[in-house]
Amino acid sequence: MNTSKDTRLGTESIPKLMVQLAVPSVIAQLINVLYNIVDRIYIGRIPQVGHLALTGVGVTFPILTLISAFSSFVGAGGAPLAAISLGKGEREKSEHILGNSLSMLLFFSVALTILFQLGKEPLLYMFGASDNTITYAMDYITIYLWGTVFVQIALGLNLFITSQGQARTAMLSVLIGAVINIILDPVFIFGLNMGVKGAAYATIISQAVSAAWVLWFLCSKKSSIRIRPCYLKLSGKIVKNISMLGISPFIMSSTESAISIVLNHGLQTYGGDLYVGSMTILQSVMQLLSIPIGGFTQGVQPIISYNYGAQKFDRVKKTAKLLISSTFLLSFLFTLMTLFFPGFFGSLFTSQPELLGLVKKVMPIYMFGMLIFGLQNGCQATFLGLGQAKISIFIALLRKVILLIPLAIILPRFFGVMGIYYSEPIADLISATTAITLFFVSIRKILSPDALKKLS
C-alpha cells in the first residue's frame, strides 16, 4: 500500500503541506461549484424564459442541498476519523470506517431518491415555486434525483481521498466531472433544445463519471486505505462515531434547505418572483466564496487530524492558526469585491434589467457579514479535524437555526422584504465572533492525551 502519502502529514513543513494539499482542494471545490453555477449561467440565458427557468431551478436548491448534506454527514464525519486512525497507525480501522461510510451512502441514496420523487411537487411549492416556475423546477429535479447515488458517492467518498493527503487525486475526480458537465450543458440545453432538462442530464452524467473515478481509486493499490467487502457490514460503534462527528457538517448543509425555504417563502410573500430570483443569484455568489474556502479547509483538515492522532500537538496548533488566519483573509478580500462590484457578479447570471438592478441594490447588504465569516470557517474545520462533535454542532446550529431562520421570519415584519436580506449579515457577524471565542477558550483543553483517548 501507498503509505508515504499519509505519513508525510506528520513530518513535512506545515506551510508547505498546506499549499500542497489546500491548493488542489480549493481548485477542486472551485471546479465543483461549476456544476451548479454553469447550469444557472446557461439556464438564465434561455431565450424568452431564462429568468423564469432560473427561478424555477433556484427553488430546487433545498432538495439539492439536502442530498449534499447527507454526503457531508457521512464523508465529513468519517474522513477525519479515518485520518486520526491513520495518525495512530491503525490502518485497518481506517478501512473499516471507509467501508461503513460507503454502505451508509448507498442506503441514503436509495432513501432520498424515493422520498423526494414521491413528494417533489408539493415540496417545490413550499420552497417558493409559483405557477409560472413550477414546470421548470419539476423538469430539473425529476431528472436530477435519479442521479442521487452518483452525487452521494462522488462527494462523500472523495473526502477519504483528501484525508490521505492525496489532494491532487481528489481534485482530478472533480475536474473530470466538471469538464464533462461544461461540455454537455450547451449541447443539451441549446443544441438539443432540452432546456432545463438538458442541464439536469448533463449534471447527473458528469457526477456518474466522478463517482466511478472515486470508487476505482479507493479500490486500487494507489490508495492508502482501500474499500474491502469485509468492512461494508455496518458496525454500530463506527456508525455512531461517524454520525456524532458528521452531524455538524450535516447541520451546516441541511439547514441550507430550511434557510432556502424560509427565505424564498418570505421573498415570495413580501416581494414576488423577482425577489426569489435575486436570492438564487445571491446564493450563487455566496457559493463562489464559501465553496473555495471549504476546499481550503478540507485540504488542511487532514494535517490537523493526522497530527492529533499522532499526539503532535504543536503541529496541530500551528496548522490551526494558519488555517484560521488564511480563511479570514480569503473571505475578507472576496467579500470586498462583491461589495464594490455587485453589478459584475449579478451580470454573470442575468441580463434582465429589473432583476439585475435589484441584485445590485441588495448584494452589498446580504454579503456584508461574510467579511469576517472566514473566522467561523477556520474554527469549524479545526474542531471537525479534532473530532470535537459537540462544539461543531453548536457552531453549526448557532448561525442558521438559532439566528438566521428566526431573524428571516421576524425582521420582515418591521422592514418588509429588505428584512430578509438584513438577516444574513447579522447572523454571520454574531456566529463568527462566537466561533473564534470558543476556539481560544477550548483549544488548550482539547489538545491533550486525555481528550484524544475519548475518541477511541
N, C-alpha and C positions, 0 to 999 in steps of 0.2 A: 504494500500500500504506500501511497504518497504521503509521508508524514512530515517532510521538511516544510511544507506549506503552512502547517499549523504550529509547529514548534518555534518557528521564527517569530511568532507573535509574542513570545516571552523573552526574546534576546535582541532583536534588532532595534535600532534607534526609533523612538516613538514618532517624532515628526516625519521621518522617512516612511514608516509604516502607515501613518495617517494619509500621506499623499498617495502611496501605492494602493491602499485599499479604498480610500474615500473617493478619489477622482474617478475610477471606473464605476463605483457605485452611484455617484452623482450623475455621471453620463447615462448610466442605465435608467435612473429614475427620470431624467430629462427625456430620454427616449420613450420610456413607459407612458409618460403623460401625453405623448403624441397620439396614443391610441384614441383617447377621447378628444383631445384638442384638435387634431387634424379632422376628425369626424365633424366637429362643430364648425370648423372653418369652412369645410366644403358644404355642409348642410345649410349654413347660413347664406350661401350663395346660390342655392337652387332657385332658378328663375320664378318670379311672381310669389312663391310661397315660402321663401327661405326663412323669413322671420318667424312665421308660424311653425315651420318644421323645427327650427332651432329651439323654440319654446317648448314644443312637444317632446323633443329629446331631453330637454332640461328637466322636465318633471319625472323622467325615469331615474334621475340621479339617486333618490333614496334607495331604490332597488339595487342599482349598480354598486353603491357604496356598502350596502349591507352584505352583498355577496363578497366583496373585497374584504369586509370586516371579518368574515369567518376565516378567510385565508390568513389574515393577520393574527386572528385568535390562535390558530394552530402554528403558523410559521414563526411569528414573533414571540410566541410562548415557548416553542420547542427549540428553536435555533440557539438562543442564549444558554439554555440548559445543556444542549449538546456541546457548545463551546466551553462551558465551565467544566464539564466532564472530560473534555479533551485536555484542558489545563491540568486536571488531576491525574491524567494518564489513564482514564477509564474509557478506552475507545469502544469496547463492547457495549457499554451503557449508552454511549452517544448513538450507536447504530440502533439500539433498542428504541431510543427516543425518536429517531428518524422514521423507523418502521411504523411506530404507533401514530406518528403525525400523518403519514400517508393514508393510513386507514381512516383516521378522523376526517381528513379532507375528502375522501371518497364518500363517506357517509353524509357529510354536509352537502356535497354536490347533488346527490340524489334528493335529499330532503328539500333543499332550496328550490330546485327545478320544479318539483311537484307543487310545492306551496305557492310559488309565485305564478306559475302557469294557470293555476286554478283561480287565483284571486287578483289577477293583474288589473282588470278594468276598474273595479271599484277602488282599488288602491291608487291608481293613477289619478282618478278624480279627486281623491282625498289629498294627493300630493300637489294639487294645483292645476290639473288639466281642465280645459274648458271644452265645449262642443267644437270649437274651432281647431283645437290642438290634439284632441284625443286620438284621432286617426293616426297621426304621425307617431305619437307615443306608443300606441299599440303595435304598429308596424315594426318599430325598432326593438321593443323589449321582447316581443314574442320570439323573434329570431335569436336575440342575444342570449336568452335563457337556456336555449339548447346547448350553448357552449359553456355553461356554468362549470362543468368539470374541468375544462381546459383552463379557465381563469383560476380556479382553486389550486390546481397543481402548479401552474406557471408562477403564480405569485407566492403561494405558501411554501413550496419546496425550494424555490430559488434562494430563500434566506439561509437554507442549510449549506448552500454552496458558498455564500458570503461568509458564513460563520467559520469556515475552514481557512479563511484568509485568501480565498480564490475569487477576489472581486472581479477580475477581468473575465473569468469564465462566466460569472453571474451576469455581467454586462452583455456578453455575447448572446445569452439566452433571450434577453430583452431586445437586443438590437435586431436579431433575426426576425422576430415577430413584428417589430415596428416597421422595418423596411418593407416587409410584405404588406402590411396594413396601408402604408403610404402609397404603395404602387396600386393596390387593389381599390382603394377608395374612389379615385376619379374614374377608374374603369367601370366600377359597378354603379356609382351614383349617377354619372353623366353619360359615359359611353354606352352602358346597357339600359340607361334611363330607369334605374331601380329606386332612385331617391333614397329615403332613409333606410329602406330595406337593404340597399346595397351597402350602406355604411355598416349595418349590423353584420351582414355576411362577411365583409372584409375583416371586421374585428374578431369574429369567432374563428375564422380560418387562421389568422395570424397568431391568435392565442393557442390554437391547437399545435402549431409548429413549435412555439416556445415551450409548451408543456412536454412535447416529445423530446426536445433537446435536453430539458432539465432531467427527465427520467433517464434518458440514455446516460448522461454524465454521472448521476448518482448511483447507477448500476455498474459503472465502469471502474477499472483499476486506477483511473486518474483521480478519483475521489478519495479523500482521506477516510471518510465514512461512507458506507455503501448500503443501499436498500437490500435487505435479505428477507426472504419469505418467512423465516422462522421468527422474525420480530414484528410481523404485521398483526399478529394476535394482540388485541388490546390488553394492556396491564392497567389495573385500576390505579395503582400508585403513580405510574407515569402519566396517565391521562389526567389525574388530579393535579400533578405538578405543572403540566403544560397549561391546563386550564387556569390555575391560580395566577401564573405569570402572564398568560395570554389574554386574560380578561381586561387588562389595562389598554393594550392596543386595540382590542375589540371595541371597548367603550369609545375610544378615540375615533374609530372608524364608523362604528354603527350609529353613534349619535349624530353623525353627519346626516343620516337618513331622517332622524327625528327633527333635526335642525332644518333640513330642506322642507319637511312637511310644514313646520311652523312658519318658516319664512315665506314659502310660496303661498300658503293659505292666507297669511296676513297680507301679502302683497296683492293677491287676487281680490281680497275683501276691500282693502283700502285704496287700491290702485287699478289693477286690471292686468291684462295680458302683457302690456308694455313693461310693467314693473317686474312681472315674473321673468320676462325675457332679460331684463337688466341683471337680475340675480344669477341667471345662467352664465352671463359674461363675467360678473364679479367673482363667482366661484371658480371659473376657469382661470382667471388671472391669479387668484389666490393659490390655485394648484401650481401655477408656474413658479411660485415662490416656495410653497410648503413641500412639494414633492422633491425638488433637488436637495433641500435641507434634510428631508427624510432619507434621501440617498446617502448624504454625507454621514448622518448618524448611524445608518445601517452599516456603512463601511468601517466606521471606527468602533462600533459596539463590540465586535469580536475581540478586539485588543483588550477592552475592559474585562470581558467575560473570561477570556483565557487566563489573563494575569491574576484575576481574582481567584480563579480555581487553583492557580499555582501559588497563591499567597504572596504574590509580588505586589504588595500594596502601594509602594512608592510609584511603581509604573502605572497603577490604576489612577492614583491621584493626579499624576502629570497628564495622563491621557484625558481625564475628565475635565481638567481646567482648560486644556487646549480645545477640547470639543465644545465646551460651553461658550468660550470666547469667540470661536470661529462661527458657530451658528448665530450668535448675536450679531456679529459683523455682517454676515451674509443677509440676514433678514432686514437689518437696518438699511443697507445700501439698496437692496432691491425695492423695498417699500418706498424709499425716497423717489425712485424713478416713477412709480405708479402715482405718487402724489403730485409730481410736477408734469407728468405726461400722460394723463388719463385718456386723452383722445387717441393717442397712438395705440394703447393697449386695447381700447374699445374697438378701434377700426380693424383689429385682427379678426374680429368675429362678426361684424356687421357694417354695412354701408348705409343702412336705413337711417335717415337724418334724425327722426324723433327719438329712436332708441339710442343712437349714439350720443345725442345731446343729454339724455337722462344719465347715461353711464358717466359722461364727463363730469356731471354735477355730483353724483353720489360716490364715485370711486375714492376720492381723497378722504371722505368720511369713513367709508367702510373699511379701508385698508390701514387707517392711521395706527391702530393698536399693534399692527404687525411690525412696527418699528423696533419693539423690544421683545417680540414673541420668540425670537431665537433663543432667549434665555430658557424658556419653558421647553423648547425642543431639545436643547442640550441636556437639561436636567432630567427630562423624561427618559431620554435614551440611556443616560448613565444609570438611573435606577433600574431600568429594564435589564441592562447589561449585568447588573449586580444581583439580579434575581429578586429585587425588592417589590413584591407584588402589591402590598398594602399601600405603600406610598404612591406607586404608579397609578393604582386605581383611584386614589383620592384626587391626584392632579388631573387625571382624565375626566373625572366626574365634575370637578370644580368649574372648569371653563364652560363646558357645554350644557350639562344637566342642571347644575346649581345656579349658574349665572346666565348663560346666553339664552336658553329657552324661556325662562321666566321674563327676562328683560324684553325679549322679542314679542311677548304677549302683552306686557304691561305698558311699555313705552309708547306704542301706537295710540293708546287711549289718551295720551297727553300731547303727542307731537304728530299724530296722523301717520301717514305712510313713512315719513322720514324717521320715525321712532324705530322702525325695523332696521334701518341702516345704522342708527346710533348704537344698537345693542351689541354689535360685533366688536367695535374697538373698546367699549367699556369692559366687556368680558375678557378680552385679550390682555389688557393692561393689568387687571386685577390678578388674573391667573398666572401671568408671567412673573409678577412680583412675588406671589406666594411660592411658586416653584423654586425660585433661586434662594428664598429664605429657608425653605425646608432643606435644600441641599447643604447649606452651610451649617445648619443646626444638627443634621443627622449623619453626615458623611463619615465623621471620625468613628462613630459607634459601629457603622456598617463594616468598615474596613478593619475587621478583627477576625482571628481564627474561630472564635465562638459563634459569630454571626454566620460564617461560612459553613460551619458544621450543621446549622439548622436547615440548609438547603439540601443536604444529603438524603 
